[in-house]
Amino acid sequence: MSTQTTTTTTTAYDARAIAPSALAELRVTDDAGRACVPYSADEGGDPLRCCLRLSVPGERIALVSYAPLRRWAAGTGAEPGAYDEQGPVFVHAEECGGPAPSETYPFARAEALRTVRRYDAAGRIVGGRLLEIPEETSEGFDRAFAEAFADPAVALVHVRAVEYGCFHFEVRRP
């Protein structure tokens, strides 16, 4: 399994996009076993997990089911059991260049609600917190990640949208 692409940021932690090898598979059959069905983004604004940016009108994208913990566990030998969730994510329908350098965390909009979910090396949930993204978005995420990794049991963190529960990005222990 290949390593996930990361963004180059001035933030304290690296936001990780979905790995290119996983994207290649998802663009054929998603993690729920359904065929990928590409379409043109009419209005844009869909959070693309392949390149960690919002779609623009006219781009070819797809909504696929993705199981981030399952894919991480396959590469580490972890056994997440019932914590193996899957959910909807938007990706480009064809290969893209991955994340561009950024000075902020992806999809960080002040006042938006995110779940910052913590997992141990076995793939079990070991806590989490609700984050209302502050005006200083990067500082808010940095504090949440520092709090998570202050617990030596935490191996990785998933950031999810509260309103839809979908995976936004992953941060691994530095």
N, C-alpha and C positions, 0 to 999 in steps of 0.2 A: 504494500500500500504506500503511495507516495505521501510526502508531507504536505500539509496544507499551505496554501499561499498566505502570506501575511501582508498587511499594509505597512508602509514606512510612515511612521507618525512621529510627532513630537509629544505624544502622550506617554504615560509611564508604562503602559502595557500594550501588547500587540493584539489587535482584533484580527481574527483568522476567518477567512472566507472558506467556502466549501472547496475541498481539494479538487484539482483538475481531474484526477482519476475517478473520483466519485461523480463529478459533473458529467463525465463521458457516459457513465452508467445510467445516471438519472435522465439523461437526454434520450435514452432508449426506453428503459423501464424504471419507474420510480420505486421507492422503498415499500410501497404498498402493492407492488406488482402490476401497476397500470402503465399502459403505453403513454409516452410523452406526447402531448398535443399542443404544438406551438401555435401562436397567434400573434397578431400585431397589437401592440399596446396603443389603444386609442388615445387616452389622455396622458399617459405616462404617470410617473410618481410611484410606481411599484418598487418596493425595496428588493433589489437584486442581490442574492447571496453569493453569486459567483464573483462579482466585482465590487461589492459593498458600496453601491451607489443606487440612486433612484433611476428608473427607466425614463426614457424620453419618448414622446409620441412617435409612433411608427416603428419602433424597435420590435424585432421578433423575440418574444419571450415565451415562457411556459410556466405554469403553476404545477409543481410536482410535490409529492410526499417525500419527506426527507427524515431520516432517523440518525441525527448527529451522534448520539451516544453509542448506538450500535456500530457505527462506522469507526469511531474512536476505539471502542472495545475490541473490534476485530484486529486492529493494529497493535494493541497493548496486551491482549489476552485477558482483559477484564471480563467479568460476568455481571452485567447490570441487571439481569433478571427483569422484574416488573418495571424497573425504571427506564426501560428501553422505549422511549416515546418516539412517535413519528408525527409529523405535521406538515402543513403547507408552506412552501417557499417558492418565491419567484426566481427564475434563472434565465439567462439568455438562452435562446433556442439553439444557438450554435456557439462554438468555442469563442471566448472573448479573451481579452488580455489580462484578466484578473484585476485585482485592486490597484488603483493608482495611489501614489503617495498622498497622504492627507495629514493635516495638523489636528484633526478631531476624530472622535470615534464615529463609526457609521450610524446613520439613522438617528442621530442625537438631536432631538428637538426639545427645547426647553418646555417643561411642564408635561411632557409625555410620560407615561408610566411604563416601567420595565421591571421584569422579574430578573434578578441576578441569582441564578441557581448554582449551588456549589456541589461538586461531585468528588468523591475520593478515588483512589487508584483502582478500587474494585468496581467503580461505576455506580456506586450507591449515592443517593442524595444525602448530603451531610449539612444541609441548611440552605439558607437563601434569604433574600430580602427584597422588599419592594423598593424601587428607586423612582422617585419623581425627579426627572432630570431637571437640574437647576439651570439658571441662566448661564452660568459658567459650566457648560456641558462636560468638557473634558475633565475638569477638576472633580465634578460629581462622580463620574465613572471611575476616575483614579482612586477616589476615597472608597468607593464600593469594592473595587478590586483589592485594594490594600487591606481592607477589613476581611475580605474573603481569604486571602492568602496569609493572613496573620495566623490562621488555623493551619498547623502543619499537615493536617489530614487532607486538605483541599488540593486536588491535582489539577482541576480545571473548572471553569465557570462558563455557563451558558447564559446569554442575554436573550430574553424572550419578550415579545410584546404582550402586555397584559390583556388588551382587548381581544386579540385573536389567538393568543397563546403560541404564536409561531416563533420559531428560532430566528434570531437576528445574526448573532455571531458568537464565536467562542474565544475565550482567553485561557491560555495554559499557564501553569506556574512558571514564573520566570527562572 
